[in-house]
Amino acid sequence: MAKPKKPQKLKARLPRGFVDRSPADIRATDAMMAKIREVYERYGFDPVETPMFEYTDALGKFLPDQDRPNEGVFSLQDDDEQWLSLRYDLTAPLARHVAENINEIQLPYRTYRAGWVFRNEKPGPGRFRQFMQFDADSVGAPSVQADAEMCMMMADAMEAVGIARGDYVIRVNNRKVLDGLMDAIGLSDEADAPRRLVVLRSLDKLDKFDWPEVAKLLGDGRKDESGDFTPGAKLSESQIEGIQQFREHSVKIAETYFPEAANLLASDPAAAEARYEEVLKGFNFLGESAALTAGVNELITLHRLVAVAGYAKAGVDTVERVKLDPSVIRGLEYYTGPVYEAELLFDVTNEKGEKVQFGSVGGGGRYDGLVKRFTGQDVPATGFSIGVSRLMTALKNLGKLDADEVLAPVLVTVMDGNDGTAQAKYQHFVQQLRSAGIRAELYQGNWKKFGNQLKYADKRGCPLAIIQGSDERAAGEIQIKDLIEGKRISQTIEDNAAWREARPAQVTVPEGDLVATVQKMLEDQKADRDRAPATE
């Protein structure tokens, strides 16, 4: 007779593209986000929360009649046969929320929210299927003033988490300027929309490739080192040359006239306005375009606002925190005006061992068409999103991550687990400590081997252990063992004289002195920790 097969154990495995988070990561994230939240609140923004699932058609990227709309998103079918998808950003759900509550919401609607977003894409190094974003938006705010405020708030958020001026910059462009460039090279017809996207995606590669490689993407296409071929935009040589000239010319304008205007606004407003006039003339060198003129005027207005507020001056004692940069290309599908990006300027070592700039940790722009999809009426909006994990990585590289470890709990040990009176005492001790604001834990494992309790305390990093056996209980006393000091003494003290001079690693006190003694011993430990860096 064959032996019955043992049931196969379920293999524990983490899904690809997802990560488990440790207590240290969670606490560091919470601390960082609290600092950003304080900036948002200071600007008068209020929190809102939307669900992780939305109807798939509401996300704006997929058609409701697809057999299974799971390209790029994770989708499932509800019991009423409607498709739901996990959100892939926080902006589309906000647009739905505003449209659904348009009669109750007070516009402009100034809001922020943090949450997980999900991408059904192939995971890779540093590329996850679940990650957190922290957004702020002004909905119903048509003025460039709202875009300027977003840029300044991004700058303040960078500094709030510990990134110094000079280590970051908020780079700003305008989609209308890019549309004007498309007009200038003859790609303004509706039929040219696919080619315009290819051109803009190619220009967006300028942070990775030199101009000759980007020029290939604008032309017939580019073959990479592996032999893979990327089809190009099929532009003519004269069109490619026009783009190159525009890029070089606009970069020169951004790096000269704008900073000069910022520095002159306070001392010589007329001279500053003259610089802005030069900006407008300079951008029109390929020919006039209504879109280009509108975009440049918006850039000038935005720059004037941030310059007056002190964010765009550049000089010996000041750093250009908000900078006009025509190379910024974001959100090709839905941004309609100013676009901006928070870029970190310090060097890091990449996976190839090369020194590179850290790069972008967030960005955003004006998206005046998203809410209109639902309402049919114009509802202007602008906002930005911070990539939480990427910003955390940046702070870790700078040594600015708030990694203050939460003190492990004081452990109340169990000597007489079968004695009801003793158990009540132990529970009373732990509640006394908690009521005094001290993290405390009552040992819940197998109490019969006391050595295991101290091993548990050591692995947990518990600072103190509270001990009461029958003898101490009869005397109304408790022992408090300093686990940190005890470990230090055993490692560093070699003779009896030094042992006697050291702080006692264990004391016996009346039960009524429990809280005061624990507080004093924890304060002594903290004083030791505070002194440690100075003596290393």
ZANU-959484 format. One record per residue (C-alpha): residue in one letter; x negated, y, z negated. Coordinates in steps of 0.5 Angstrom, whole numbers, padded with zeros to 4 digits, always signed. Layout:
% ZANU-959484
AXYZ/...
//
This chain:
% ZANU-959484
M+0000+0000+0000/A-0003+0007+0002/K-0004+0012-0003/P+0000+0018-0003/K-0004+0024+0000/K-0005+0029-0005/P-0002+0036-0004/Q-0006+0040+0000/K-0008+0047-0004/L-0006+0053-0001/K-0012+0057+0001/A-0013+0064-0002/R-0015+0069+0004/L-0014+0076+0005/P-0011+0078+0011/R-0016+0081+0016/G-0016+0089+0016/F-0013+0090+0009/V-0017+0090+0002/D-0016+0089-0005/R-0017+0095-0009/S-0021+0095-0016/P-0019+0099-0022/A-0025+0104-0021/D-0023+0105-0014/I-0016+0107-0016/R-0018+0111-0021/A-0023+0115-0017/T-0018+0116-0012/D-0013+0118-0017/A-0018+0123-0019/M-0020+0126-0012/M-0012+0126-0010/A-0010+0130-0017/K-0015+0136-0015/I-0013+0136-0008/R-0005+0136-0010/E-0007+0142-0015/V-0009+0146-0009/Y-0003+0144-0005/E+0001+0146-0011/R-0003+0153-0012/Y-0001+0155-0005/G+0007+0153-0006/F+0008+0147-0003/D+0012+0141-0007/P+0012+0134-0006/V+0017+0129-0002/E+0016+0122-0001/T+0019+0118+0005/P+0020+0110+0005/M+0014+0106+0009/F+0019+0103+0014/E+0023+0107+0019/Y+0027+0106+0025/T+0022+0104+0031/D+0025+0109+0035/A+0025+0115+0030/L+0017+0114+0030/G+0017+0117+0037/K+0012+0112+0040/F+0016+0106+0042/L+0023+0105+0046/P+0029+0102+0042/D+0030+0097+0048/Q+0023+0093+0048/D+0023+0086+0046/R+0019+0086+0040/P+0016+0093+0039/N+0010+0091+0035/E+0004+0094+0039/G+0001+0099+0035/V+0006+0098+0029/F+0008+0092+0025/S+0016+0091+0026/L+0021+0087+0024/Q+0029+0086+0026/D+0034+0088+0021/D+0040+0084+0019/D+0044+0089+0024/E+0039+0087+0030/Q+0036+0094+0029/W+0028+0094+0029/L+0024+0097+0023/S+0017+0099+0023/L+0012+0101+0018/R+0010+0108+0019/Y+0003+0109+0022/D+0003+0116+0020/L+0007+0121+0015/T+0009+0126+0020/A+0014+0123+0024/P+0018+0120+0018/L+0017+0128+0015/A+0020+0130+0022/R+0026+0125+0021/H+0027+0127+0014/V+0028+0134+0016/A+0032+0133+0022/E+0037+0129+0017/N+0037+0134+0012/I+0037+0140+0016/N+0043+0143+0013/E+0041+0142+0006/I+0033+0144+0007/Q+0031+0151+0006/L+0026+0153+0011/P+0021+0154+0012/Y+0020+0147+0008/R+0013+0147+0005/T+0012+0140+0003/Y+0006+0135+0001/R+0006+0127+0001/A+0001+0122+0000/G+0002+0115+0002/W+0000+0108+0006/V+0000+0108+0013/F+0000+0102+0018/R-0004+0101+0024/N-0003+0094+0028/E-0009+0094+0031/K-0016+0090+0032/P-0019+0091+0025/G-0027+0092+0025/P-0032+0096+0020/G-0029+0102+0017/R-0023+0101+0021/F-0017+0098+0017/R-0010+0096+0018/Q-0007+0100+0012/F-0010+0106+0009/M-0008+0112+0006/Q-0007+0119+0008/F-0005+0126+0004/D-0001+0131+0008/A+0001+0138+0008/D+0006+0141+0012/S+0010+0148+0014/V+0017+0146+0017/G+0020+0152+0020/A+0014+0157+0020/P+0013+0159+0027/S+0008+0164+0026/V+0000+0163+0027/Q+0000+0165+0019/A+0002+0158+0017/D-0003+0155+0021/A-0008+0160+0018/E-0006+0158+0011/M-0007+0151+0013/C-0014+0152+0015/M-0015+0156+0009/M-0012+0151+0005/M-0016+0145+0008/A-0022+0149+0006/D-0020+0150-0001/A-0019+0142-0002/M-0026+0141+0001/E-0029+0145-0005/A-0024+0142-0010/V-0027+0135-0009/G-0034+0138-0010/I-0036+0139-0003/A-0040+0145-0002/R-0040+0151+0003/G-0044+0149+0008/D-0043+0142+0008/Y-0036+0143+0011/V-0033+0147+0016/I-0026+0147+0019/R-0026+0147+0026/V-0020+0151+0030/N-0018+0150+0037/N-0011+0151+0041/R-0008+0146+0046/K-0005+0152+0050/V-0013+0154+0051/L-0014+0147+0054/D-0007+0147+0058/G-0010+0154+0061/L-0016+0150+0063/M-0012+0145+0066/D-0008+0150+0070/A-0015+0153+0072/I-0017+0147+0075/G-0011+0145+0079/L-0008+0140+0074/S-0001+0144+0072/D+0004+0140+0076/E+0008+0135+0072/A+0006+0130+0076/D-0001+0131+0074/A+0000+0129+0066/P-0003+0123+0066/R-0009+0126+0069/R-0009+0131+0064/L-0009+0126+0059/V-0015+0123+0062/V-0019+0129+0062/L-0017+0131+0055/R-0019+0124+0052/S-0026+0125+0056/L-0027+0131+0053/D-0026+0129+0046/K-0032+0124+0047/L-0037+0130+0047/D-0038+0128+0040/K-0041+0121+0042/F-0044+0122+0049/D-0048+0128+0052/W-0045+0132+0058/P-0047+0127+0064/E-0044+0121+0061/V-0037+0125+0060/A-0038+0128+0067/K-0038+0121+0069/L-0031+0120+0065/L-0028+0126+0069/G-0030+0123+0076/D-0030+0116+0078/G-0031+0113+0071/R-0037+0110+0067/K-0040+0104+0065/D-0042+0103+0058/E-0049+0099+0056/S-0044+0092+0056/G-0042+0093+0063/D-0035+0095+0061/F-0032+0100+0066/T-0028+0106+0064/P-0024+0109+0070/G-0025+0116+0070/A-0020+0122+0072/K-0022+0122+0079/L-0024+0130+0079/S-0028+0133+0084/E-0035+0136+0083/S-0032+0143+0083/Q-0027+0141+0078/I-0032+0138+0074/E-0037+0144+0075/G-0031+0149+0073/I-0030+0145+0066/Q-0037+0145+0065/Q-0037+0152+0066/F-0031+0153+0061/R-0034+0149+0056/E-0041+0153+0056/H-0038+0160+0056/S-0032+0158+0051/V-0038+0156+0046/K-0042+0162+0047/I-0036+0166+0046/A-0034+0162+0039/E-0041+0163+0037/T-0042+0170+0038/Y-0036+0175+0039/F-0032+0171+0033/P-0037+0171+0028/E-0039+0178+0030/A-0031+0181+0029/A-0031+0177+0022/N-0037+0181+0020/L-0034+0188+0022/L-0027+0187+0020/A-0028+0191+0013/S-0034+0196+0015/D-0032+0198+0023/P-0025+0195+0025/A-0025+0199+0031/A-0031+0195+0033/A-0028+0188+0031/E-0022+0189+0035/A-0027+0191+0041/R-0030+0184+0040/Y-0023+0181+0040/E-0022+0184+0047/E-0028+0181+0049/V-0026+0174+0047/L-0020+0175+0051/K-0023+0177+0057/G-0029+0172+0057/F-0024+0166+0057/N-0020+0169+0063/F-0027+0168+0067/L-0024+0162+0071/G-0017+0166+0073/E-0012+0168+0069/S-0006+0163+0066/A+0000+0165+0061/A-0002+0159+0057/L-0009+0161+0056/T-0008+0168+0055/A-0002+0166+0049/G-0007+0161+0046/V-0013+0166+0046/N-0009+0171+0043/E-0006+0166+0038/L-0014+0164+0036/I-0015+0171+0035/T-0009+0172+0031/L-0011+0166+0026/H-0019+0168+0026/R-0017+0175+0024/L-0013+0173+0018/V-0018+0168+0016/A-0023+0173+0017/V-0020+0178+0012/A-0019+0173+0007/G-0026+0171+0007/Y-0026+0165+0010/A-0030+0166+0017/K-0035+0171+0015/A-0042+0169+0017/G-0049+0172+0014/V-0054+0171+0009/D-0049+0171+0003/T-0043+0168+0006/V-0042+0161+0010/E-0037+0161+0016/R-0032+0156+0013/V-0027+0157+0018/K-0030+0157+0025/L-0027+0157+0032/D-0029+0151+0036/P-0026+0150+0044/S-0029+0143+0043/V-0023+0141+0038/I-0018+0136+0042/R-0013+0133+0037/G-0006+0130+0038/L-0006+0129+0045/E+0001+0127+0045/Y+0005+0132+0041/Y+0001+0138+0038/T+0003+0144+0042/G-0001+0150+0039/P-0007+0151+0034/V-0011+0145+0032/Y-0016+0144+0027/E-0021+0139+0024/A-0024+0138+0017/E-0032+0136+0019/L-0037+0135+0014/L-0044+0137+0016/F-0049+0133+0012/D-0053+0127+0015/V-0051+0120+0013/T-0054+0113+0016/N-0050+0109+0020/E-0050+0102+0021/K-0055+0102+0026/G-0060+0106+0021/E-0059+0112+0025/K-0058+0119+0022/V-0052+0122+0024/Q-0047+0127+0021/F-0041+0125+0017/G-0036+0128+0022/S-0029+0129+0021/V-0025+0127+0014/G-0018+0130+0017/G-0014+0135+0021/G-0008+0137+0024/G-0004+0142+0028/R+0002+0145+0030/Y+0007+0140+0033/D+0014+0144+0035/G+0017+0139+0039/L+0018+0133+0034/V+0024+0135+0030/K+0027+0137+0036/R+0027+0130+0038/F+0033+0129+0033/T+0036+0136+0033/G+0036+0139+0040/Q+0034+0145+0037/D+0027+0148+0036/V+0024+0147+0029/P+0017+0150+0029/A+0012+0146+0025/T+0005+0146+0023/G+0001+0141+0018/F-0005+0137+0017/S-0007+0130+0014/I-0013+0128+0010/G-0016+0121+0011/V-0017+0119+0003/S-0021+0113+0004/R-0026+0117+0009/L-0026+0123+0004/M-0028+0118-0002/T-0033+0115+0003/A-0036+0122+0004/L-0036+0124-0004/K-0039+0117-0005/N-0045+0119+0000/L-0046+0126-0004/G-0046+0123-0011/K-0039+0127-0012/L-0034+0122-0013/D-0031+0122-0020/A-0033+0115-0022/D-0032+0117-0030/E-0030+0110-0032/V-0024+0109-0037/L-0027+0107-0043/A-0025+0099-0044/P-0020+0098-0050/V-0022+0097-0057/L-0020+0089-0058/V-0016+0087-0065/T-0019+0080-0066/V-0015+0074-0068/M-0017+0070-0074/D-0011+0067-0077/G-0006+0066-0071/N-0002+0061-0074/D+0000+0066-0080/G+0006+0070-0079/T+0003+0075-0084/A-0003+0076-0081/Q+0000+0076-0074/A+0004+0082-0076/K-0002+0085-0079/Y-0006+0085-0073/Q+0000+0088-0069/H+0000+0093-0074/F-0007+0095-0073/V-0007+0095-0065/Q+0000+0100-0065/Q-0004+0104-0070/L-0009+0105-0065/R-0005+0106-0059/S-0001+0111-0063/A-0007+0115-0064/G-0008+0115-0057/I-0014+0110-0057/R-0014+0104-0052/A-0013+0098-0056/E-0011+0091-0054/L-0009+0085-0058/Y-0013+0078-0056/Q-0008+0074-0053/G-0012+0068-0051/N-0014+0062-0055/W-0016+0065-0062/K-0019+0058-0065/K-0026+0059-0062/F-0028+0066-0065/G-0034+0066-0061/N-0030+0066-0054/Q-0026+0073-0057/L-0033+0076-0057/K-0035+0074-0051/Y-0029+0076-0048/A-0030+0083-0051/D-0037+0083-0048/K-0034+0082-0041/R-0029+0087-0042/G-0034+0092-0044/C-0030+0093-0051/P-0033+0098-0055/L-0031+0096-0062/A-0028+0089-0065/I-0023+0090-0070/I-0024+0083-0075/Q-0020+0081-0081/G-0020+0074-0084/S-0016+0072-0090/D-0022+0075-0095/E-0021+0082-0092/R-0014+0081-0092/A-0013+0079-0099/A-0018+0085-0100/G-0014+0090-0096/E-0020+0091-0092/I-0022+0091-0084/Q-0029+0090-0081/I-0030+0094-0075/K-0036+0091-0070/D-0039+0096-0066/L-0041+0092-0060/I-0044+0097-0056/E-0049+0099-0061/G-0050+0092-0063/K-0052+0090-0056/R-0057+0096-0056/I-0060+0094-0063/S-0061+0087-0061/Q-0065+0089-0054/T-0069+0095-0057/I-0071+0094-0064/E-0076+0089-0066/D-0078+0091-0074/N-0074+0091-0080/A-0075+0098-0082/A-0072+0100-0075/W-0066+0096-0076/R-0065+0099-0083/E-0065+0106-0080/A-0061+0104-0074/R-0053+0106-0074/P-0050+0100-0077/A-0047+0095-0072/Q-0041+0093-0077/V-0038+0096-0082/T-0032+0094-0087/V-0027+0100-0089/P-0020+0100-0092/E-0014+0098-0088/G-0012+0106-0089/D-0019+0108-0086/L-0018+0104-0079/V-0016+0110-0074/A-0021+0115-0077/T-0027+0110-0077/V-0025+0108-0070/Q-0025+0115-0068/K-0031+0117-0071/M-0035+0111-0068/L-0032+0112-0061/E-0035+0119-0062/D-0042+0117-0064/Q-0042+0112-0058/K-0040+0118-0053/A-0045+0122-0056/D-0050+0117-0054/R-0048+0116-0047/D-0048+0124-0046/R-0055+0124-0049/A-0057+0118-0044/P-0059+0122-0038/A-0063+0127-0041/T-0068+0121-0044/E-0068+0117-0038/
//
